[in-house]
Amino acid sequence: MLRSTSLRLAALYTAVFALSVVLLGVITLFSTRQALSQQFEARIRGESSALVLEYRSEGLKGVVDAVHERDGTPGSLEFGLQGPDGRTLAGRLTATTTAMGWTVQRHKDGLGRVEAIRVLTVALPDGYRLLVGDDEERIETLDGAVLRGFGLAFIGVVVLGVLGGYALSRDMHRRLAAISGTAEAIIDGDLARRVPLKGSDDDLDRLALTINRMLDRIAALMESLKQVSNDIAHDMRTPLTRLRQKLEAGLVGPQDREAALESALDDLDSILETFAALLRIAQIEGGARRAAFRPCDLAALARTVTEAFAPSAEDQHQSLTFTGQAAVTVDGDSELLTQMLVNLVENALRHAGPGARIAVRASQLGRGAVLAVADNGPGVPDGERERLFDRFYRLERSRSTPGSGLGLALVAAVARLHGAEIALMSANPGLEARVTFREAA
């Protein structure tokens, strides 16, 4: 966990926040000290100006009385009045230099502690000097309070950052370990394993949900591949065996060789068509055709297919009609949608029986669209409708009719590629195959 990215990020953010506290403390200390120093000096200047005016109006005695009056008052400033000969006339401040203006003097207080006093020395008429000052301890006390406050804030930020970073890293490490463990289990062959969800709907939960959907899709594809392999092994055995028997018959009986070879070629073409259909279904289920999606008019497509198969329906004494709106647009692959409708129409023509009526319908349904093929034939039992979408599955009564059992499997693959739902339902009588598109283009 010490090498985890989350802990490093937490440490980085803690360092940034701690540095921010230090910088804020320095700025605050500097600003506060400057403001307090200005107030400090303004008070000394004001008191000095008042005593200069006192000297001008009341003379030397007035200043001495004013210094004695102020000196010793709690919270008052420090004063000093010196004569031209340097002798102190009033107050405890003395001029240690001849310089005028601001100086710092150090005196011992009543407890023997050395205190720094900032002093303003002003020249009075007749060579007298006035000294006014104040103890800098107030500024230093405020500096100490600011430093203590920001020091505690710095420690708090570091402690909270360390604890929060550890807690965050521990949670992230545990959840990432669950994702990693799931991936390792999948690698070892446990395709049923899924990433556990915390239920917080955060980024990791959404990532886990996406991974689980991906694993569901992979599992479905693996199951489909396994089913295809089993179906090929089971359903292709009979046509291949029949093909071998016909070829052997052609070798044994020269007089029937041409007929046997023609029959064998027909069987071989059927086998190749079956493999082509399987390959097409695999390509569709892999999503390789989504790049060809364009706005398509289902009504125009259905009208074209209906007109193309109408003569074939008449030959079988069936009727094939189209009903629908002028334009029903969806986003999709027109070639695949045409193949899907052709398969549905061929399936209805093949199994509805002579004299059947077959209707093709395309219409809007809210923001979506519906494409349906219905007939009034014998229909399909309820328990077998969903199985018709399985590869190679055929009803018992349909095994004598041509076909490989892949037509509706291809229809289902095209519908899934377009995000549509396909359902088989009773038409009372007959069967209706309905493809519902969620949102039209």
N, C-alpha and C positions, 0 to 999 in steps of 0.2 A: 504493500500500500504506500510505502514511502516513495516509490518511484511513480506513483500515479499522477496523471495530468491534473486531476482535480486538486490534489494536495499542493502541487506546484503553483497552480493558479491561486489557490487560497493564500499561500505564502506570499505570492507576488502582490495580491490585493492588500494583505495585511501590511506589507512593507510600504506600499503606496499610501495607505491610510495613516500609518505611523509617521511617515515623512510629512504628510499633510498636516498632522497635528503639530509636529515640530515647527514647520514653517508658520503655521497659524499662531503658535505660541510666541515665536520670535517677533512676528509682525505686531501682535497684540501687545507684547511687552514693550516694544519700541514705541508704539503709538501712545500707549498709556503713560509711559515714562516721560515722553515728550510733552504730552498735554499737562501732566501733573507738574513738570518742571516749569512750564510756562506760567501756570497758576501760582506756583511757588515764588517765582521771581516777580510776578506782577504784584503780589501781596507785599513783598519787601520794598519794591519801588514805590508803591502807594504810601506805605508808612514813612518811607524816607522823605517823599515829597511833602507829606503833612508836617513833618518836623522842620523841614526847611522853611516852610511858610510860617511855622510857629516862631522860628528864630527871627524872621524878618518882621513879624508883628510884635512879638513880646520880648525879643532880645535873647541874650544868653540865659538869663534866669528862667525864662519861659520854657526853653528847651530842656534845661536841667530838671525843672519841675515835671515836665511831660515825660522825660525818661524815667525819673523816679516813680512816677505814677504808673507807668506801663510795666516797668520791670518787676518781675515776680508774679504777675497776673497769670493764672493757668491758661495755657494755650497761646500765650503772647510770644512775640518775637524777642530776639536778643538785641540789646542796644549798647552803644558805646559813644562817649563824647570826650574828645581830646583837645587840649589847648595847643597853642602854637608851639609850646616847648615840649610837647609829647606827653604831658602829664594827663592822666585819666581824670576827668571831671565828673563823669557819671557813667553808670553801666559797667558790665564786666568784659565787654569786648575791647580789645586794644589793637592798635594798628601795628602789625609786625613788619610792614613794609611801607614805603612811601607811595606805592602805586595806588591810584584811584581805580574805582570800578569793582569788578567781582573778584573775590578771592575766597579760598577755603581755609578756615582755621580749625584747629583741633584743640578741644578743651576737655577736661575731666569733669564729669557731672558729680553730683553729691555721693554717688555710690562708687566713685573711682573709675568709672568706665569712660573710655575716650570716645568723644562724639565729634562728628564732622559738622561744622557749621559753615554754610555758604553766606558770605558777608558782602554787602555793597557799601563801599566807602565813598562818601560825598564830601567835597570841600565846602566849608561855610566861610562867610566873610571873616576878615581879620585873622586868617590862618587857622581857624578851628576845623576840626574834622568830625563828621557824623558817621557812625558805623551802625548799620542795621542788618541783622542776619537771622537765619532760622536753621534749626536742626534738620539735616537730610535724612533722618531716620524714617520719616513718614514715606518718603519715596522708596527707600530700601525695604520698608515693611510691605508696601504695595507690590514691589518687584518680587518679593518672596512669596506673597500670596498668589500672584499670577503664575510664578514658576511652579509652585506646589500644585495648583489647579491643573495646569497643562501636563505636569509630570504624572499626576493620577490619571488624566485622560489618556496619555500615551501608554501607560501600563494597562489601562482598561482595554484600549484598542488592540494591543498586542495579545492580551489574554483571550479576549473574545475572538480575535482572528485565529489564534491557535486552536481554541476549542471548537469554533465553528468550522474551521478548515478540516480538523480531524473528523468531526461528525459528518460533514459533507463528503469527505473522501471515503469514510467508512461506508456510507450509504451508496455512493457511486461505485465503490469497489465491489460491494455485495451484489448490486444489480448488474454490473458489467460481468461479474463472475458468473451470474446466472445465464446471461446471454452467451458467454464463452462456453459454459458447461453444456448448454443446449446445442451449440454448434458442434462441440466435440461428440456429443451423443448422436447427432445426425451423421457425422462422419463415420462413426462406428456402426451405423446401420439402423439406429432407432428413429425411424421416420415419423413416429407418432409423438415424439418429444416436442414441447412448445415452451416458449419463453414465458415465465410467470409475469403477470401484471400486478402492479402495486395498487392501481385504482386511483392514482392522483392525477391522471390525464396530463402529465408533464411531458417533456421532450423524450425522456427515456421510455415512458409508457407508450407514447405514439410510435417510437422506434420499435419497441417490442411488438406492438400490434401489427406494424408493417412487416416485420420479420415473420410473425406467425402467419400472416396472409400469404407471404411468399412461400413459406414451408407448406401451407395447405395446397397452394398451387403446384408446388413440386411434387407433393405426395399424390395429388390427383393425376399429374402427368405420368408419374411412375406407375400408378395403378392402371392408367390407360395404356401405357406401354406394355405392362404385364398382361393386361386383358387382350390387347392386340396380338401379342405373341401367342397367347393361348388360343385365341380365335383362329389365327392363321394356322397353327399346328393342328387344330381340330377340324376347321371347315375347309381348309385347302387340301386335306388328305384325300377326301373323296374325289374331287375333280382331277387331282394329280394321279390317283390310282386309276381312274377311268381313262385318262389320257394314256397311261402306260399300257393298259389293256388293249386299247385301240391300236397303238403302235405295234404291240406284239401280234395282234391279229393281222395287221398289214404285212408283217414279216412271214407269218405262217401261211397265209392264203394269198398268193399273188393275184388271183382274180379279183379280190376285194381290196387290193392295196390302195387304189385311187380314192375309193369311198372312205376307207379308214383314215387316210391322210387328211382328206377334207374335213372329216369329223374331228380328227385330232387338232387340226388348225383352229377350228371353231372353239374347241375347249381351251386351247392355248390363248386365243384372243380373249376369251372370257376371264381366264386367269390373269392376263396382263391388265385387263380393265379393272379387275378387283384390286390388284396392286397399285394401279394408278389412282383409284379412288382412295385407298388407304393413305398413299403419299399426299394426296390433296387434303385429306382430313387432317393429317399431321401438320401440314404447312399452315392450314387455317387455325388450328388450335395453338400453334406456336406464335400466332399474332403477326406473321410475316407480311400479311396483306394490308395492314392498317395504313401503311404509307399511301395506298391508292384510294383512300376515302375521299369522296367528293359529294356534293349535293346530288341526290338521285330522286327522280320522280317515280314513286312506286306505282302510281296510277298508269303512267305511260308504259312502264315496264310490264305490268300485269296485262295491259291491253295487247301489247305485242306478243307476249307468250300465249295468250288466249287465241289470238288470230292464227298463230303458227300451229297450234294443236287442234283447232276446230275441225279441219278436214279429217284428221286421224280419228277424232271422236265420232264423226258422222259415219266413217267406215265401220265402226263397231256399234252403230245404232245408238250412240250416246249423244247427249247435248252438252256443250261447253260454252258458258256465257260469262261475261264480265259485267260487274256492277260496281260503281264507285264514283268518287268525286273527280272533278276536272284535273286537279293536281294535288298530289300528296308527296311532299318532299321530305326525305330523310338523309342523313349523312352516312355514306357507306360506299362499298365497292359494288358498282353496278353489275359487273360480271358475276361476282359471287351471289348477289341477290337474284340475278336472273337464273343462275344454276339452282339456287334454293327453290325458287318457284317452279322451275321445270321439273325438279324431283317431286315436288308435291303434286303437280298436275299429272305427271306420269304415274305416280303411285295411285292416284284416284282413278285414272283411266284403266289401270291394270286390275284393280281389285274391286271397283264398284259394280262391275258386271254389266251385261248388255242392257240397253235401255235406260241406263242410269242418267240422272241429271247432275251435272257438276257445275258449281258456281264459284267464280273467283271474285274476291271483293277487296278493294283498297279504300281506306277511309281514314280521316283524322279522328283522334280520340284525345280530346283535351290538348295538351302540348305534345302528345305523341302521335303514333299512327298504328294502324292495324292492317295486316295483310292476311287474308284467310282463303282457304280452299275447302269447300264443303260438297259432299255428295249424299245421295239418298240410297247408297248401297247397303250391304249387310252390316257394316260397322265393325267395331272391335270390342271384345269384352272389356269391362272396366279394369280388371286386374292385369291386362296385358298391354294397355296403352303406353305406359311409361317405358316398358321393355322394348318397344318398337324403335326407340332411339339408340339401343345398344347395337354395336357392330355385329353383323351376320345373323341377328335375330330375325326370325320369320315365323309368322303364324303357321300352324300345322296345315291349314287349308291352302296356304300360299306356296308351299314347297314345290308344287308342280308348275308354278308360273316362272317365267324367266326373271332373273335378278340375283344379286349377290347379298342382299340384306344390308347394304351400306348406304342406300339412298337417304333414309331418314337420319342416319348418323351424320351424314354430311350436312343435312338441313340443320340439325342441332348445333353443329360446329359453326356454321355460318351465323346462326342466330346469336350464339354466345360471343362471337367476334364483334358483332354489332351492338352488344349490350342489350339484346332483345330477349324476350321470353317466349318460348314456344310451348303450346299445349295442344293435346288431342282431346276432343270432347264429343259427346254424342250430338248428332244433328237431328235425331228423332224423326225418321230413321236416318241411318248413315253415320258418317264421321266428318267432323270438321277439324282441320288443322289450322290453328290461329297463331300468328306471329305478332307479338305486341312490342312496338318500339317505344321506349320510355320518353324520348324527346325528339321531335322532328327538327329538321335543319331550319 
